Each structure stands twice: as C-alpha cells, then as structure tokens.
C-alpha cells in the first residue's frame, strides 16, 4: 500500500516501536544539498515528515542525511551526503544498471539493502572508509543495527 502521497517511502523502528529513521526516495537527478534542504523544510512545514531521530532523502545521485534533534521547520542543509554512484557501485553492477537508469522502486530496495549492509558491517566499513565516519558518530549505525524496516507505511 503506498504512503498515501505523504512522501514517506520507509521507516525504521527500534525494538520499542519508535521511529528512528524515515526515508524518502526520489527518482530525480540534478539535486543539490540546497534542494534537499528545501524539500525537507517543505515536508516539515506541511506536517508530512513523521518525528524520527534520522531522516534521509535518496536520489539516483546522492543520499542526504539529517540527525533530527528537534522538529522545528528549518531549511538546514544535510549533515552528511553520500555519492550514490560511488557508494552503490557494487549494487548497480549486480543489477546491470546505472544510477540514472534505475527506477524509483528499485532505488528504494537498493537503499534498504545498503542500510541493512551498513547495519551489519558498519563499524568495519567506517574503518575501511573514513569518509563514512558520520554514520557511526551520529549514532545511525547503532540505531539501525536491530531495526525493523517498513516500506510504504500508511
């Protein structure tokens, strides 16, 4: 069942059922941190972004992350941005696709697969690639380690 156009593609819950990560996937190229900040601000202003410790927007080119300590409407830039082509290279190679050619639903599944992989091997991954340090320092890796993910929440 789709998210009833609320713009939420998946939510990760902790053991107590609290939302810890909310994700939105957009099949849009040419985005920037400014675009992502305005997109998030609009979601906050319209009340379509449920409260959660972390929020991400994934596009075929970037994943933008925020740690949401307060829920005020803000156009602050993402705290961390990932280059999808570099980070998801192995996933796209397995699919035989390019980031720009993959559909939105396939991108959702790739993001969820990547998050599951990060949850399993995050600390080792951060040691291999210090550019990913924010994922550990922010608490995201620890938060999603035993999370339950729900796609297209109603």
LINUR-V244683 format. One line per field, one symbol per residue. ss: DSSP state (@ for helix, = for strand, . for the rest). psi: psi as a letter, one per 20 degrees, with the letter a starting at -180 (. if undefined). burial: + if it has 16 or more other C-alpha atoms within 10 Angstrom, else -. Layout:
ss: ???
psi: ???
burial: ???
This chain:
ss: .........====.....=======.......@@@@@@@@@@@@@........=====...======............====@@@@.@@@@@@@........@@@@@@@@@@@@@@@@@@@@@@@@@.@@@@@@@@..@@@@@...====...
psi: prklkijphqppqahjjpphppqpppmprkrrhgggghggghgghjkjoqpqhqqqpprihqppqqpnhqjqpqkqrqhpppoggghjghghghhkrqhhiqrghhhghgghgggggghhkgghghhhniijhhhghijgghhjgkqpppqlq.
burial: -----+++++++++----+++++++++-----+--+++-+++++----+++++++++++++++++++-------+-++-+++-++--+--++------+--+-+--++-+++--++-+++-++-++-----+++++-+-++++++-+-+-++--
